[in-house]
Amino acid sequence: MPPQEQFLSKRQRYQPLALPQQFSDEELVRNWTLVEGDHQEVARYRKGFRLYMALQICAVRVYGRFINHGHEVSPHILNYLGQQLALPPS
């Protein structure tokens, strides 16, 4: 890929995301709310993978890349996504 088409440097691509553990309710709603198309996409997966897929969809939308370690995400974010998907608290 030519250099002018690269979005992130090699160093940036492999550097882990620093996800916030504390954030406002406004940030939670703005960054982690699923839209109708997201619900349709997530519904294509088995119930056990839906939360993970919703997390990745939102992460790509907010940060422009996937989250490597889902266990580092705030439980507040996971529970908010789970509520939207009608899943039990995690």
N, C-alpha and C positions, 0 to 999 in steps of 0.2 A: 504494500500500500504506500503510495507517495506520502512524504512527510506532511504536506498540507492537508491531507485527509485524516490524519490521526487526531483523535479527540483527546486522548490521555497519553502521556509518555509511558514508557515501559515501567519506570519506577512508580508512577501514579497508579497504573493498573494493578500492580501487585501489592500495593500498600493497603493494609486493612482499613476499613471505614471506622471512624470514631463516632459511634452512635451516641446521641445524648441520653443520659439517664434521667435528667430532669428537664421538663419542658412545660409550656403552658397548655391549657386546654385548647386554645386557638391553634397552636402549632400541631397538636394531636389531630384535630379535625381537618386542618388544611392538608397535612402531609399523609395521613393514614386513613382517609375515608375512601371507600371503594365506590366507584360509579357503576352504572348498570352494565356496561360492557365488561367490567372487571368481574362482576358477579357471574355473568354468563361464562366467561373464560374459566373461572375457578370451579364452577359447577361441573365442568368436564372431568375433573379429577376425583379420585376416591376421597372419601371424607377425611381420612387420616392425613392427606397431603394438602388439603384445601387451605389451611392456615399458613403453611409454608409458601404455597403459591401466591396467596394474597400478600404476604410479607414481601416476596420478591417483586411483585408487580409494583407495589408502592415504593420500594427501595429504588427501583429503576427510574420511576417517575421523579423521585425527589433527588437522588444522588447520581443518577445516570449509570449505575452499575448494580450488580447483584451483591447480596450480603453473603459472605463466606461462612460465617458462624452464626446461625440463628439463635443459639443459646445466649449470645451477648446482647440481644435485644431486650429492651425494658419490658417487664411483665405488663406494664400499663398499655403499651402498644399491642402486645399479643392479645390481651383481654379485649381491647377495643376492636381489633380485627375479628376476633372470635365472636363477639356480640353481633357484628354485622353479618356473619356467616351462620348465626344461630348454633354455634358450637359451645360446649361447656367451657368454663374458665380453665385456663392453663396455668 
